[in-house]
Amino acid sequence: MKQSSLNRILTQAFGVLLGIGIAIWVLRGFGILTFVPGGVIWLLLLGAIAIGILSYAQRTWWRF
């Protein structure tokens, strides 16, 4: 797999996780998705941060 395609996949995964996490957080705040536990929201947001860091590291440091 080429470096640019891996970076594109990581960037898309970052955006998707961050978007879903923020959407669920906002909908839960409005009282629409009250059944979603807070831990799930934290996992989505922390997963997005981790994938963002991996994407940055892959783009700048890992040259394979």
C-alpha positions in Angstrom: 0.0 0.0 0.0 1.4 3.4 -1.0 2.0 6.0 1.6 -0.5 8.5 0.2 -3.3 6.0 0.1 -2.6 5.0 3.7 -2.5 8.6 4.7 -5.8 9.2 2.9 -7.4 6.3 4.7 -6.2 7.5 8.1 -7.4 11.0 7.4 -10.8 9.8 6.3 -11.1 7.6 9.4 -10.1 10.6 11.6 -12.9 12.7 10.0 -15.5 10.0 10.3 -14.8 9.2 14.0 -14.6 12.9 14.9 -17.8 13.7 13.1 -19.7 10.8 14.6 -18.4 11.6 18.0 -19.4 15.2 17.9 -22.8 14.4 16.3 -23.6 11.9 19.1 -22.3 14.3 21.7 -24.6 17.1 20.4 -27.6 14.9 20.0 -27.1 13.5 23.5 -26.9 17.1 24.8 -30.2 17.9 23.2 -31.8 14.8 24.8 -32.3 12.8 21.6 -29.7 10.1 22.1 -29.9 9.8 25.9 -29.3 6.0 25.8 -25.7 6.4 24.6 -23.2 6.1 27.5 -20.6 8.8 27.9 -17.9 6.2 27.6 -18.8 5.5 24.0 -18.5 9.2 23.1 -15.1 9.4 24.8 -13.9 6.3 22.9 -15.0 7.9 19.6 -13.2 11.2 20.4 -10.1 9.5 21.8 -10.0 7.2 18.8 -10.2 10.1 16.5 -7.3 11.8 18.3 -5.2 8.6 18.1 -5.9 8.2 14.4 -5.1 11.9 13.8 -1.7 11.4 15.6 -1.0 8.3 13.6 -1.8 10.1 10.4 0.5 13.0 11.3 3.3 10.6 12.3 2.9 8.5 9.1 3.0 11.6 7.0 6.0 13.2 8.6 8.2 10.6 10.4 7.6 7.1 8.9 9.3 6.9 5.5 8.8 3.3 4.4 
